Amino acid sequence: MKKILVVGAGFSGAVVANSLAKTGRYLVEVIDERSHIGGNCHTEKDPDTGIMIHKYGPHIFHTSNEVVWDYVNRFDRFIPFVNRVKSVYNGQVYSLPINLHTINQFYGKAFSPAEAIDWIKEKGDKSILDPKTFEEQAKKFVGEELYKAFFYGYTKKQWGCEPADLPASILKRLPVRFSYDDNYYNDRFQGIPENGYSYVIEKILTHKFITVKLNEKFSNESRSNYHHIFYTGPIDAFFSFHHGRLGYRTVFFKEYRKDGDHQGNPVINYADESVPYTRIHEHKHFTPWESFDKTIYFEEYSKETSEVDIPYYPKRLEGDLKILKLYEEEVEQIKNVSFLGRLATYRYLDMHQIIEEALECAERYLEKDVPV
């Protein structure tokens, strides 16, 4: 049997490992430098309260891909969950994404959908024909007032720079709706695994031809020991950063515990620039099918990623993309390593996209590596 190394025990690595192991043709070794599986999706039960904690921030599974939805439900029951995010601005609580209720509340109106469309069109900056920056995109979409209220302060805290310095593509993930639909996502399927994401990934990795080693870092010196390597770590780290480090934002959390309920919602954003944290997530609200007398909530703060921090969000600024191109040119010259996942491809990917790409990556590999 051929030996395969998978670097990273998150969704990318787990899905590839499972796809290869179940063919019976490979012995798959999965390593991760952390002390747990799951990557940034890692969840664990708090021993004192029994609340399921999203250790690295909120994760709500959503997809319109039925294949991906059926795949994850093989490993745990995904209970339907609608993500209804709120935002606090200037002492008021609003619904996100911006919807008809947000618009009417903000402007003190009772618009119909058609009236709201006309109102926002009038507010939009008509001088911006081809928005190049986050700020231009927002002002073109919703105008100066809504931009300042819901995007400016939050984005400046999240990315550590002026929104005018960020590409317009970041904002394209944030919809504006002219109905009272406050579901944060548009996808057909939305849910949270009953037993947590780490349980799902543990089940994916449970196979007689898969071994998992934690607290183990990848070394390029080991490449010759394996028929093929699937690498899901940072692409710049694979090449020892010799073209420079790619820019990421990271987050850290301050944890609080109390009796009762803190905010009555899973996630509330804080849009005012004067509030140092970007949002608060209260974990018991991610499992509304359970009830608890106590609560645990995290304040989330954003900062630049140092050498010892966990990278979260690829910045993809002009300088980053130049460095990325140099690394990608080197990737093309390597024959026995596949790069996949958010860090290895330096893209923002949601869980469903990561799973879909991992399934496709494994399928392409198996088509080429045909038994003799």
Secondary structure as UniProt FT lines:
FT   STRAND          2..7
FT   HELIX           11..21
FT   TURN            22..24
FT   STRAND          26..32
FT   HELIX           39..41
FT   STRAND          43..45
FT   TURN            47..49
FT   STRAND          52..54
FT   TURN            55..56
FT   STRAND          61..63
FT   HELIX           66..73
FT   TURN            74..75
FT   STRAND          78..80
FT   STRAND          85..89
FT   TURN            90..91
FT   STRAND          92..96
FT   HELIX           100..107
FT   HELIX           113..123
FT   TURN            126..127
FT   HELIX           134..146
FT   HELIX           147..152
FT   HELIX           153..159
FT   HELIX           163..165
FT   HELIX           168..173
FT   STRAND          189..193
FT   TURN            194..195
FT   HELIX           197..205
FT   TURN            208..209
FT   STRAND          210..214
FT   HELIX           220..225
FT   STRAND          228..231
FT   HELIX           235..238
FT   TURN            239..243
FT   STRAND          248..259
FT   STRAND          267..270
FT   TURN            273..274
FT   STRAND          279..282
FT   HELIX           283..286
FT   TURN            288..289
FT   STRAND          294..304
FT   TURN            307..308
FT   STRAND          313..314
FT   HELIX           318..331
FT   TURN            332..333
FT   STRAND          337..339
FT   HELIX           342..345
FT   HELIX           351..368
//
